[in-house]
Amino acid sequence: MAITTVSAREFARDLAHAKKAADHGPVIVTDRGRPRYALLKIDDYYRLTAPEPRSLLTLMDALPSGNFDFEPATVDGALRQADL
């Protein structure tokens, strides 16, 4: 992946060149020699900003841990077989 750097003036003068360069990698737009903006293909942007898939275990690990009481409910009476 090639990273292309263009000045803000070049970017404004030749947008087509910057768009073609973005097909091959990010384009950094500088202002007074300092990086100010980045131009990316929309697919690359979505890939970078998409939330990472998380497993149930990861979500459970993220829950605050602490001491809490948990008493599961008990079933009173006889259970009957499910009628499918």
PyMOL Python script that loads the backbone (N, CA, C, O; Angstrom):
from pymol import cmd

cmd.read_pdbstr("""\
ATOM      1  N   MET A   1       0.852  -1.166   0.000  1.00  0.00           N
ATOM      2  CA  MET A   1       0.000   0.000   0.000  1.00  0.00           C
ATOM      3  C   MET A   1       0.900   1.232   0.000  1.00  0.00           C
ATOM      4  O   MET A   1       1.764   1.386   0.864  1.00  0.00           O
ATOM      5  N   ALA A   2       0.691   2.080  -0.954  1.00  0.00           N
ATOM      6  CA  ALA A   2       1.482   3.293  -1.081  1.00  0.00           C
ATOM      7  C   ALA A   2       0.778   4.448  -0.379  1.00  0.00           C
ATOM      8  O   ALA A   2      -0.434   4.615  -0.511  1.00  0.00           O
ATOM      9  N   ILE A   3       1.532   5.234   0.357  1.00  0.00           N
ATOM     10  CA  ILE A   3       0.999   6.441   0.980  1.00  0.00           C
ATOM     11  C   ILE A   3       1.486   7.631   0.173  1.00  0.00           C
ATOM     12  O   ILE A   3       2.688   7.818  -0.016  1.00  0.00           O
ATOM     13  N   THR A   4       0.544   8.433  -0.299  1.00  0.00           N
ATOM     14  CA  THR A   4       0.863   9.602  -1.109  1.00  0.00           C
ATOM     15  C   THR A   4       0.656  10.855  -0.271  1.00  0.00           C
ATOM     16  O   THR A   4      -0.321  10.954   0.473  1.00  0.00           O
ATOM     17  N   THR A   5       1.566  11.804  -0.388  1.00  0.00           N
ATOM     18  CA  THR A   5       1.438  13.076   0.310  1.00  0.00           C
ATOM     19  C   THR A   5       1.311  14.190  -0.717  1.00  0.00           C
ATOM     20  O   THR A   5       2.111  14.287  -1.648  1.00  0.00           O
ATOM     21  N   VAL A   6       0.302  15.024  -0.539  1.00  0.00           N
ATOM     22  CA  VAL A   6       0.109  16.174  -1.425  1.00  0.00           C
ATOM     23  C   VAL A   6      -0.160  17.395  -0.567  1.00  0.00           C
ATOM     24  O   VAL A   6      -0.702  17.287   0.533  1.00  0.00           O
ATOM     25  N   SER A   7       0.222  18.555  -1.075  1.00  0.00           N
ATOM     26  CA  SER A   7      -0.075  19.798  -0.364  1.00  0.00           C
ATOM     27  C   SER A   7      -1.545  20.152  -0.581  1.00  0.00           C
ATOM     28  O   SER A   7      -2.179  19.666  -1.517  1.00  0.00           O
ATOM     29  N   ALA A   8      -2.068  20.987   0.280  1.00  0.00           N
ATOM     30  CA  ALA A   8      -3.461  21.424   0.139  1.00  0.00           C
ATOM     31  C   ALA A   8      -3.662  22.126  -1.201  1.00  0.00           C
ATOM     32  O   ALA A   8      -4.717  22.006  -1.824  1.00  0.00           O
ATOM     33  N   ARG A   9      -2.660  22.846  -1.629  1.00  0.00           N
ATOM     34  CA  ARG A   9      -2.749  23.555  -2.912  1.00  0.00           C
ATOM     35  C   ARG A   9      -2.825  22.561  -4.068  1.00  0.00           C
ATOM     36  O   ARG A   9      -3.651  22.713  -4.969  1.00  0.00           O
ATOM     37  N   GLU A  10      -1.957  21.536  -4.042  1.00  0.00           N
ATOM     38  CA  GLU A  10      -1.993  20.499  -5.089  1.00  0.00           C
ATOM     39  C   GLU A  10      -3.322  19.762  -5.072  1.00  0.00           C
ATOM     40  O   GLU A  10      -3.894  19.460  -6.119  1.00  0.00           O
ATOM     41  N   PHE A  11      -3.809  19.474  -3.860  1.00  0.00           N
ATOM     42  CA  PHE A  11      -5.079  18.769  -3.709  1.00  0.00           C
ATOM     43  C   PHE A  11      -6.212  19.566  -4.362  1.00  0.00           C
ATOM     44  O   PHE A  11      -7.032  19.010  -5.093  1.00  0.00           O
ATOM     45  N   ALA A  12      -6.249  20.865  -4.092  1.00  0.00           N
ATOM     46  CA  ALA A  12      -7.302  21.713  -4.656  1.00  0.00           C
ATOM     47  C   ALA A  12      -7.163  21.854  -6.164  1.00  0.00           C
ATOM     48  O   ALA A  12      -8.160  21.951  -6.879  1.00  0.00           O
ATOM     49  N   ARG A  13      -5.939  21.865  -6.639  1.00  0.00           N
ATOM     50  CA  ARG A  13      -5.692  22.059  -8.070  1.00  0.00           C
ATOM     51  C   ARG A  13      -5.965  20.789  -8.879  1.00  0.00           C
ATOM     52  O   ARG A  13      -6.432  20.862 -10.015  1.00  0.00           O
ATOM     53  N   ASP A  14      -5.670  19.614  -8.283  1.00  0.00           N
ATOM     54  CA  ASP A  14      -5.779  18.368  -9.048  1.00  0.00           C
ATOM     55  C   ASP A  14      -6.409  17.267  -8.195  1.00  0.00           C
ATOM     56  O   ASP A  14      -5.744  16.315  -7.785  1.00  0.00           O
ATOM     57  N   LEU A  15      -7.696  17.420  -7.942  1.00  0.00           N
ATOM     58  CA  LEU A  15      -8.430  16.448  -7.137  1.00  0.00           C
ATOM     59  C   LEU A  15      -8.426  15.067  -7.785  1.00  0.00           C
ATOM     60  O   LEU A  15      -8.363  14.059  -7.082  1.00  0.00           O
ATOM     61  N   ALA A  16      -8.493  15.005  -9.099  1.00  0.00           N
ATOM     62  CA  ALA A  16      -8.515  13.725  -9.812  1.00  0.00           C
ATOM     63  C   ALA A  16      -7.252  12.922  -9.503  1.00  0.00           C
ATOM     64  O   ALA A  16      -7.320  11.704  -9.335  1.00  0.00           O
ATOM     65  N   HIS A  17      -6.107  13.588  -9.428  1.00  0.00           N
ATOM     66  CA  HIS A  17      -4.849  12.899  -9.096  1.00  0.00           C
ATOM     67  C   HIS A  17      -4.923  12.303  -7.686  1.00  0.00           C
ATOM     68  O   HIS A  17      -4.502  11.167  -7.471  1.00  0.00           O
ATOM     69  N   ALA A  18      -5.452  13.059  -6.736  1.00  0.00           N
ATOM     70  CA  ALA A  18      -5.563  12.573  -5.356  1.00  0.00           C
ATOM     71  C   ALA A  18      -6.517  11.383  -5.276  1.00  0.00           C
ATOM     72  O   ALA A  18      -6.255  10.429  -4.543  1.00  0.00           O
ATOM     73  N   LYS A  19      -7.611  11.431  -6.019  1.00  0.00           N
ATOM     74  CA  LYS A  19      -8.559  10.315  -6.013  1.00  0.00           C
ATOM     75  C   LYS A  19      -7.936   9.058  -6.604  1.00  0.00           C
ATOM     76  O   LYS A  19      -8.143   7.961  -6.085  1.00  0.00           O
ATOM     77  N   LYS A  20      -7.176   9.206  -7.682  1.00  0.00           N
ATOM     78  CA  LYS A  20      -6.497   8.046  -8.274  1.00  0.00           C
ATOM     79  C   LYS A  20      -5.465   7.483  -7.316  1.00  0.00           C
ATOM     80  O   LYS A  20      -5.322   6.266  -7.202  1.00  0.00           O
ATOM     81  N   ALA A  21      -4.742   8.359  -6.624  1.00  0.00           N
ATOM     82  CA  ALA A  21      -3.749   7.897  -5.652  1.00  0.00           C
ATOM     83  C   ALA A  21      -4.420   7.169  -4.495  1.00  0.00           C
ATOM     84  O   ALA A  21      -3.854   6.212  -3.965  1.00  0.00           O
ATOM     85  N   ALA A  22      -5.617   7.600  -4.088  1.00  0.00           N
ATOM     86  CA  ALA A  22      -6.339   6.963  -2.986  1.00  0.00           C
ATOM     87  C   ALA A  22      -6.770   5.543  -3.336  1.00  0.00           C
ATOM     88  O   ALA A  22      -7.037   4.745  -2.438  1.00  0.00           O
ATOM     89  N   ASP A  23      -6.843   5.217  -4.621  1.00  0.00           N
ATOM     90  CA  ASP A  23      -7.148   3.841  -5.022  1.00  0.00           C
ATOM     91  C   ASP A  23      -6.029   2.880  -4.634  1.00  0.00           C
ATOM     92  O   ASP A  23      -6.256   1.675  -4.530  1.00  0.00           O
ATOM     93  N   HIS A  24      -4.826   3.404  -4.421  1.00  0.00           N
ATOM     94  CA  HIS A  24      -3.669   2.568  -4.107  1.00  0.00           C
ATOM     95  C   HIS A  24      -3.221   2.702  -2.658  1.00  0.00           C
ATOM     96  O   HIS A  24      -2.310   1.992  -2.233  1.00  0.00           O
ATOM     97  N   GLY A  25      -3.832   3.586  -1.900  1.00  0.00           N
ATOM     98  CA  GLY A  25      -3.472   3.778  -0.498  1.00  0.00           C
ATOM     99  C   GLY A  25      -3.905   5.151  -0.022  1.00  0.00           C
ATOM    100  O   GLY A  25      -4.422   5.949  -0.803  1.00  0.00           O
ATOM    101  N   PRO A  26      -3.696   5.428   1.260  1.00  0.00           N
ATOM    102  CA  PRO A  26      -4.127   6.721   1.798  1.00  0.00           C
ATOM    103  C   PRO A  26      -3.375   7.890   1.174  1.00  0.00           C
ATOM    104  O   PRO A  26      -2.218   7.770   0.773  1.00  0.00           O
ATOM    105  N   VAL A  27      -4.064   9.014   1.106  1.00  0.00           N
ATOM    106  CA  VAL A  27      -3.461  10.251   0.621  1.00  0.00           C
ATOM    107  C   VAL A  27      -3.457  11.226   1.798  1.00  0.00           C
ATOM    108  O   VAL A  27      -4.509  11.543   2.353  1.00  0.00           O
ATOM    109  N   ILE A  28      -2.280  11.693   2.170  1.00  0.00           N
ATOM    110  CA  ILE A  28      -2.142  12.660   3.249  1.00  0.00           C
ATOM    111  C   ILE A  28      -2.086  14.053   2.620  1.00  0.00           C
ATOM    112  O   ILE A  28      -1.263  14.318   1.743  1.00  0.00           O
ATOM    113  N   VAL A  29      -2.969  14.933   3.079  1.00  0.00           N
ATOM    114  CA  VAL A  29      -3.012  16.308   2.583  1.00  0.00           C
ATOM    115  C   VAL A  29      -2.351  17.188   3.643  1.00  0.00           C
ATOM    116  O   VAL A  29      -2.759  17.208   4.804  1.00  0.00           O
ATOM    117  N   THR A  30      -1.335  17.903   3.217  1.00  0.00           N
ATOM    118  CA  THR A  30      -0.596  18.743   4.160  1.00  0.00           C
ATOM    119  C   THR A  30      -0.983  20.209   4.000  1.00  0.00           C
ATOM    120  O   THR A  30      -1.391  20.651   2.925  1.00  0.00           O
ATOM    121  N   ASP A  31      -0.847  20.941   5.085  1.00  0.00           N
ATOM    122  CA  ASP A  31      -1.068  22.379   5.083  1.00  0.00           C
ATOM    123  C   ASP A  31       0.141  23.010   5.758  1.00  0.00           C
ATOM    124  O   ASP A  31       0.382  22.807   6.948  1.00  0.00           O
ATOM    125  N   ARG A  32       0.894  23.774   4.984  1.00  0.00           N
ATOM    126  CA  ARG A  32       2.143  24.378   5.458  1.00  0.00           C
ATOM    127  C   ARG A  32       3.130  23.319   5.939  1.00  0.00           C
ATOM    128  O   ARG A  32       3.852  23.509   6.917  1.00  0.00           O
ATOM    129  N   GLY A  33       3.139  22.198   5.220  1.00  0.00           N
ATOM    130  CA  GLY A  33       4.087  21.131   5.493  1.00  0.00           C
ATOM    131  C   GLY A  33       3.691  20.177   6.605  1.00  0.00           C
ATOM    132  O   GLY A  33       4.420  19.225   6.887  1.00  0.00           O
ATOM    133  N   ARG A  34       2.563  20.410   7.235  1.00  0.00           N
ATOM    134  CA  ARG A  34       2.118  19.533   8.329  1.00  0.00           C
ATOM    135  C   ARG A  34       0.896  18.740   7.879  1.00  0.00           C
ATOM    136  O   ARG A  34      -0.001  19.301   7.249  1.00  0.00           O
ATOM    137  N   PRO A  35       0.843  17.445   8.191  1.00  0.00           N
ATOM    138  CA  PRO A  35      -0.323  16.635   7.820  1.00  0.00           C
ATOM    139  C   PRO A  35      -1.593  17.184   8.466  1.00  0.00           C
ATOM    140  O   PRO A  35      -1.621  17.454   9.667  1.00  0.00           O
ATOM    141  N   ARG A  36      -2.630  17.345   7.670  1.00  0.00           N
ATOM    142  CA  ARG A  36      -3.900  17.872   8.180  1.00  0.00           C
ATOM    143  C   ARG A  36      -5.084  16.946   7.916  1.00  0.00           C
ATOM    144  O   ARG A  36      -5.992  16.853   8.743  1.00  0.00           O
ATOM    145  N   TYR A  37      -5.083  16.267   6.780  1.00  0.00           N
ATOM    146  CA  TYR A  37      -6.223  15.440   6.389  1.00  0.00           C
ATOM    147  C   TYR A  37      -5.723  14.149   5.766  1.00  0.00           C
ATOM    148  O   TYR A  37      -4.584  14.058   5.308  1.00  0.00           O
ATOM    149  N   ALA A  38      -6.603  13.150   5.759  1.00  0.00           N
ATOM    150  CA  ALA A  38      -6.308  11.889   5.086  1.00  0.00           C
ATOM    151  C   ALA A  38      -7.485  11.548   4.175  1.00  0.00           C
ATOM    152  O   ALA A  38      -8.643  11.631   4.583  1.00  0.00           O
ATOM    153  N   LEU A  39      -7.178  11.170   2.962  1.00  0.00           N
ATOM    154  CA  LEU A  39      -8.194  10.766   1.990  1.00  0.00           C
ATOM    155  C   LEU A  39      -8.086   9.259   1.829  1.00  0.00           C
ATOM    156  O   LEU A  39      -7.016   8.733   1.520  1.00  0.00           O
ATOM    157  N   LEU A  40      -9.215   8.559   2.042  1.00  0.00           N
ATOM    158  CA  LEU A  40      -9.261   7.099   1.940  1.00  0.00           C
ATOM    159  C   LEU A  40     -10.392   6.673   1.027  1.00  0.00           C
ATOM    160  O   LEU A  40     -11.357   7.411   0.827  1.00  0.00           O
ATOM    161  N   LYS A  41     -10.264   5.464   0.470  1.00  0.00           N
ATOM    162  CA  LYS A  41     -11.412   4.867  -0.225  1.00  0.00           C
ATOM    163  C   LYS A  41     -12.471   4.583   0.833  1.00  0.00           C
ATOM    164  O   LYS A  41     -12.140   4.288   1.982  1.00  0.00           O
ATOM    165  N   ILE A  42     -13.717   4.669   0.458  1.00  0.00           N
ATOM    166  CA  ILE A  42     -14.805   4.474   1.415  1.00  0.00           C
ATOM    167  C   ILE A  42     -14.780   3.075   2.024  1.00  0.00           C
ATOM    168  O   ILE A  42     -15.121   2.914   3.196  1.00  0.00           O
ATOM    169  N   ASP A  43     -14.384   2.062   1.256  1.00  0.00           N
ATOM    170  CA  ASP A  43     -14.295   0.706   1.797  1.00  0.00           C
ATOM    171  C   ASP A  43     -13.243   0.624   2.906  1.00  0.00           C
ATOM    172  O   ASP A  43     -13.445  -0.053   3.914  1.00  0.00           O
ATOM    173  N   ASP A  44     -12.128   1.314   2.712  1.00  0.00           N
ATOM    174  CA  ASP A  44     -11.092   1.339   3.748  1.00  0.00           C
ATOM    175  C   ASP A  44     -11.591   2.062   4.994  1.00  0.00           C
ATOM    176  O   ASP A  44     -11.312   1.644   6.118  1.00  0.00           O
ATOM    177  N   TYR A  45     -12.321   3.134   4.790  1.00  0.00           N
ATOM    178  CA  TYR A  45     -12.888   3.875   5.921  1.00  0.00           C
ATOM    179  C   TYR A  45     -13.840   2.992   6.722  1.00  0.00           C
ATOM    180  O   TYR A  45     -13.754   2.939   7.949  1.00  0.00           O
ATOM    181  N   TYR A  46     -14.746   2.302   6.036  1.00  0.00           N
ATOM    182  CA  TYR A  46     -15.696   1.428   6.726  1.00  0.00           C
ATOM    183  C   TYR A  46     -14.969   0.304   7.460  1.00  0.00           C
ATOM    184  O   TYR A  46     -15.355  -0.073   8.566  1.00  0.00           O
ATOM    185  N   ARG A  47     -13.922  -0.224   6.842  1.00  0.00           N
ATOM    186  CA  ARG A  47     -13.164  -1.295   7.492  1.00  0.00           C
ATOM    187  C   ARG A  47     -12.501  -0.777   8.771  1.00  0.00           C
ATOM    188  O   ARG A  47     -12.455  -1.484   9.777  1.00  0.00           O
ATOM    189  N   LEU A  48     -11.994   0.441   8.734  1.00  0.00           N
ATOM    190  CA  LEU A  48     -11.323   1.007   9.904  1.00  0.00           C
ATOM    191  C   LEU A  48     -12.290   1.389  11.016  1.00  0.00           C
ATOM    192  O   LEU A  48     -11.927   1.337  12.191  1.00  0.00           O
ATOM    193  N   THR A  49     -13.509   1.770  10.667  1.00  0.00           N
ATOM    194  CA  THR A  49     -14.447   2.258  11.673  1.00  0.00           C
ATOM    195  C   THR A  49     -15.460   1.217  12.119  1.00  0.00           C
ATOM    196  O   THR A  49     -16.233   1.469  13.042  1.00  0.00           O
ATOM    197  N   ALA A  50     -15.471   0.053  11.483  1.00  0.00           N
ATOM    198  CA  ALA A  50     -16.440  -0.982  11.856  1.00  0.00           C
ATOM    199  C   ALA A  50     -16.104  -1.538  13.232  1.00  0.00           C
ATOM    200  O   ALA A  50     -14.935  -1.758  13.549  1.00  0.00           O
ATOM    201  N   PRO A  51     -17.125  -1.765  14.045  1.00  0.00           N
ATOM    202  CA  PRO A  51     -16.845  -2.364  15.353  1.00  0.00           C
ATOM    203  C   PRO A  51     -16.347  -3.792  15.185  1.00  0.00           C
ATOM    204  O   PRO A  51     -16.800  -4.530  14.310  1.00  0.00           O
ATOM    205  N   GLU A  52     -15.418  -4.156  16.031  1.00  0.00           N
ATOM    206  CA  GLU A  52     -14.889  -5.520  15.979  1.00  0.00           C
ATOM    207  C   GLU A  52     -15.930  -6.493  16.519  1.00  0.00           C
ATOM    208  O   GLU A  52     -16.587  -6.209  17.520  1.00  0.00           O
ATOM    209  N   PRO A  53     -16.081  -7.632  15.863  1.00  0.00           N
ATOM    210  CA  PRO A  53     -17.009  -8.627  16.407  1.00  0.00           C
ATOM    211  C   PRO A  53     -16.486  -9.119  17.762  1.00  0.00           C
ATOM    212  O   PRO A  53     -15.292  -9.371  17.927  1.00  0.00           O
ATOM    213  N   ARG A  54     -17.390  -9.246  18.713  1.00  0.00           N
ATOM    214  CA  ARG A  54     -16.979  -9.686  20.043  1.00  0.00           C
ATOM    215  C   ARG A  54     -17.717 -10.962  20.404  1.00  0.00           C
ATOM    216  O   ARG A  54     -18.880 -11.151  20.047  1.00  0.00           O
ATOM    217  N   SER A  55     -17.031 -11.816  21.106  1.00  0.00           N
ATOM    218  CA  SER A  55     -17.633 -13.072  21.527  1.00  0.00           C
ATOM    219  C   SER A  55     -18.410 -12.849  22.821  1.00  0.00           C
ATOM    220  O   SER A  55     -18.241 -11.833  23.495  1.00  0.00           O
ATOM    221  N   LEU A  56     -19.255 -13.803  23.154  1.00  0.00           N
ATOM    222  CA  LEU A  56     -20.012 -13.730  24.396  1.00  0.00           C
ATOM    223  C   LEU A  56     -19.064 -13.701  25.591  1.00  0.00           C
ATOM    224  O   LEU A  56     -19.311 -12.992  26.566  1.00  0.00           O
ATOM    225  N   LEU A  57     -17.993 -14.465  25.515  1.00  0.00           N
ATOM    226  CA  LEU A  57     -17.024 -14.487  26.609  1.00  0.00           C
ATOM    227  C   LEU A  57     -16.392 -13.107  26.812  1.00  0.00           C
ATOM    228  O   LEU A  57     -16.206 -12.669  27.948  1.00  0.00           O
ATOM    229  N   THR A  58     -16.063 -12.427  25.717  1.00  0.00           N
ATOM    230  CA  THR A  58     -15.491 -11.085  25.810  1.00  0.00           C
ATOM    231  C   THR A  58     -16.483 -10.126  26.451  1.00  0.00           C
ATOM    232  O   THR A  58     -16.102  -9.308  27.288  1.00  0.00           O
ATOM    233  N   LEU A  59     -17.751 -10.219  26.066  1.00  0.00           N
ATOM    234  CA  LEU A  59     -18.769  -9.356  26.651  1.00  0.00           C
ATOM    235  C   LEU A  59     -18.956  -9.641  28.137  1.00  0.00           C
ATOM    236  O   LEU A  59     -19.122  -8.720  28.936  1.00  0.00           O
ATOM    237  N   MET A  60     -18.930 -10.913  28.501  1.00  0.00           N
ATOM    238  CA  MET A  60     -19.084 -11.274  29.909  1.00  0.00           C
ATOM    239  C   MET A  60     -17.890 -10.802  30.730  1.00  0.00           C
ATOM    240  O   MET A  60     -18.048 -10.379  31.875  1.00  0.00           O
ATOM    241  N   ASP A  61     -16.698 -10.876  30.149  1.00  0.00           N
ATOM    242  CA  ASP A  61     -15.513 -10.395  30.854  1.00  0.00           C
ATOM    243  C   ASP A  61     -15.557  -8.890  31.067  1.00  0.00           C
ATOM    244  O   ASP A  61     -14.934  -8.378  31.997  1.00  0.00           O
ATOM    245  N   ALA A  62     -16.284  -8.177  30.216  1.00  0.00           N
ATOM    246  CA  ALA A  62     -16.363  -6.725  30.322  1.00  0.00           C
ATOM    247  C   ALA A  62     -17.350  -6.279  31.402  1.00  0.00           C
ATOM    248  O   ALA A  62     -17.350  -5.112  31.793  1.00  0.00           O
ATOM    249  N   LEU A  63     -18.178  -7.186  31.879  1.00  0.00           N
ATOM    250  CA  LEU A  63     -19.121  -6.828  32.935  1.00  0.00           C
ATOM    251  C   LEU A  63     -18.359  -6.483  34.202  1.00  0.00           C
ATOM    252  O   LEU A  63     -17.326  -7.086  34.493  1.00  0.00           O
ATOM    253  N   PRO A  64     -18.862  -5.520  34.954  1.00  0.00           N
ATOM    254  CA  PRO A  64     -18.167  -5.185  36.193  1.00  0.00           C
ATOM    255  C   PRO A  64     -18.196  -6.371  37.142  1.00  0.00           C
ATOM    256  O   PRO A  64     -19.235  -6.996  37.356  1.00  0.00           O
ATOM    257  N   SER A  65     -17.056  -6.658  37.694  1.00  0.00           N
ATOM    258  CA  SER A  65     -16.999  -7.778  38.633  1.00  0.00           C
ATOM    259  C   SER A  65     -17.178  -7.235  40.041  1.00  0.00           C
ATOM    260  O   SER A  65     -16.701  -6.151  40.377  1.00  0.00           O
ATOM    261  N   GLY A  66     -17.847  -7.979  40.817  1.00  0.00           N
ATOM    262  CA  GLY A  66     -18.091  -7.575  42.195  1.00  0.00           C
ATOM    263  C   GLY A  66     -18.837  -8.687  42.896  1.00  0.00           C
ATOM    264  O   GLY A  66     -19.264  -9.663  42.279  1.00  0.00           O
ATOM    265  N   ASN A  67     -18.983  -8.526  44.160  1.00  0.00           N
ATOM    266  CA  ASN A  67     -19.714  -9.529  44.929  1.00  0.00           C
ATOM    267  C   ASN A  67     -21.186  -9.182  44.903  1.00  0.00           C
ATOM    268  O   ASN A  67     -21.594  -8.103  45.333  1.00  0.00           O
ATOM    269  N   PHE A  68     -21.959 -10.087  44.405  1.00  0.00           N
ATOM    270  CA  PHE A  68     -23.401  -9.895  44.432  1.00  0.00           C
ATOM    271  C   PHE A  68     -24.040 -11.245  44.689  1.00  0.00           C
ATOM    272  O   PHE A  68     -23.498 -12.294  44.340  1.00  0.00           O
ATOM    273  N   ASP A  69     -25.184 -11.189  45.296  1.00  0.00           N
ATOM    274  CA  ASP A  69     -25.900 -12.414  45.640  1.00  0.00           C
ATOM    275  C   ASP A  69     -26.802 -12.809  44.488  1.00  0.00           C
ATOM    276  O   ASP A  69     -27.460 -11.975  43.866  1.00  0.00           O
ATOM    277  N   PHE A  70     -26.813 -14.097  44.227  1.00  0.00           N
ATOM    278  CA  PHE A  70     -27.684 -14.616  43.185  1.00  0.00           C
ATOM    279  C   PHE A  70     -28.304 -15.898  43.699  1.00  0.00           C
ATOM    280  O   PHE A  70     -27.603 -16.868  43.987  1.00  0.00           O
ATOM    281  N   GLU A  71     -29.586 -15.896  43.809  1.00  0.00           N
ATOM    282  CA  GLU A  71     -30.330 -17.077  44.219  1.00  0.00           C
ATOM    283  C   GLU A  71     -31.304 -17.428  43.106  1.00  0.00           C
ATOM    284  O   GLU A  71     -32.300 -16.731  42.914  1.00  0.00           O
ATOM    285  N   PRO A  72     -31.031 -18.492  42.375  1.00  0.00           N
ATOM    286  CA  PRO A  72     -31.962 -18.867  41.312  1.00  0.00           C
ATOM    287  C   PRO A  72     -33.307 -19.294  41.908  1.00  0.00           C
ATOM    288  O   PRO A  72     -33.375 -19.843  43.007  1.00  0.00           O
ATOM    289  N   ALA A  73     -34.353 -19.028  41.161  1.00  0.00           N
ATOM    290  CA  ALA A  73     -35.693 -19.398  41.606  1.00  0.00           C
ATOM    291  C   ALA A  73     -35.841 -20.911  41.616  1.00  0.00           C
ATOM    292  O   ALA A  73     -35.263 -21.611  40.785  1.00  0.00           O
ATOM    293  N   THR A  74     -36.604 -21.391  42.544  1.00  0.00           N
ATOM    294  CA  THR A  74     -36.883 -22.831  42.611  1.00  0.00           C
ATOM    295  C   THR A  74     -38.270 -23.084  42.041  1.00  0.00           C
ATOM    296  O   THR A  74     -39.146 -22.219  42.065  1.00  0.00           O
ATOM    297  N   VAL A  75     -38.441 -24.284  41.532  1.00  0.00           N
ATOM    298  CA  VAL A  75     -39.720 -24.672  40.934  1.00  0.00           C
ATOM    299  C   VAL A  75     -40.477 -25.480  41.960  1.00  0.00           C
ATOM    300  O   VAL A  75     -39.995 -26.505  42.443  1.00  0.00           O
ATOM    301  N   ASP A  76     -41.657 -25.015  42.288  1.00  0.00           N
ATOM    302  CA  ASP A  76     -42.513 -25.737  43.226  1.00  0.00           C
ATOM    303  C   ASP A  76     -43.504 -26.580  42.433  1.00  0.00           C
ATOM    304  O   ASP A  76     -44.063 -26.131  41.433  1.00  0.00           O
ATOM    305  N   GLY A  77     -43.704 -27.767  42.882  1.00  0.00           N
ATOM    306  CA  GLY A  77     -44.680 -28.628  42.217  1.00  0.00           C
ATOM    307  C   GLY A  77     -44.013 -29.594  41.263  1.00  0.00           C
ATOM    308  O   GLY A  77     -42.797 -29.573  41.071  1.00  0.00           O
ATOM    309  N   ALA A  78     -44.826 -30.431  40.679  1.00  0.00           N
ATOM    310  CA  ALA A  78     -44.316 -31.469  39.776  1.00  0.00           C
ATOM    311  C   ALA A  78     -44.113 -30.875  38.378  1.00  0.00           C
ATOM    312  O   ALA A  78     -44.878 -30.025  37.922  1.00  0.00           O
ATOM    313  N   LEU A  79     -43.081 -31.343  37.735  1.00  0.00           N
ATOM    314  CA  LEU A  79     -42.819 -30.943  36.363  1.00  0.00           C
ATOM    315  C   LEU A  79     -43.530 -31.906  35.427  1.00  0.00           C
ATOM    316  O   LEU A  79     -43.659 -33.092  35.731  1.00  0.00           O
ATOM    317  N   ARG A  80     -43.980 -31.412  34.319  1.00  0.00           N
ATOM    318  CA  ARG A  80     -44.618 -32.302  33.359  1.00  0.00           C
ATOM    319  C   ARG A  80     -43.821 -32.268  32.055  1.00  0.00           C
ATOM    320  O   ARG A  80     -43.106 -31.307  31.769  1.00  0.00           O
ATOM    321  N   GLN A  81     -43.959 -33.308  31.297  1.00  0.00           N
ATOM    322  CA  GLN A  81     -43.238 -33.429  30.041  1.00  0.00           C
ATOM    323  C   GLN A  81     -43.806 -32.453  29.019  1.00  0.00           C
ATOM    324  O   GLN A  81     -45.016 -32.235  28.967  1.00  0.00           O
ATOM    325  N   ALA A  82     -42.937 -31.872  28.213  1.00  0.00           N
ATOM    326  CA  ALA A  82     -43.377 -30.933  27.186  1.00  0.00           C
ATOM    327  C   ALA A  82     -44.153 -31.673  26.097  1.00  0.00           C
ATOM    328  O   ALA A  82     -43.782 -32.774  25.690  1.00  0.00           O
ATOM    329  N   ASP A  83     -45.218 -31.058  25.644  1.00  0.00           N
ATOM    330  CA  ASP A  83     -46.035 -31.638  24.596  1.00  0.00           C
ATOM    331  C   ASP A  83     -45.612 -30.983  23.273  1.00  0.00           C
ATOM    332  O   ASP A  83     -45.976 -29.843  22.986  1.00  0.00           O
ATOM    333  N   LEU A  84     -44.849 -31.715  22.489  1.00  0.00           N
ATOM    334  CA  LEU A  84     -44.383 -31.177  21.225  1.00  0.00           C
ATOM    335  C   LEU A  84     -45.271 -31.716  20.143  1.00  0.00           C
ATOM    336  O   LEU A  84     -45.074 -31.400  18.969  1.00  0.00           O
TER     337      LEU A  84
END
""", "prot")
cmd.dss("prot")
cmd.show_as("cartoon", "prot")
cmd.util.cbc("prot")
cmd.orient("prot")
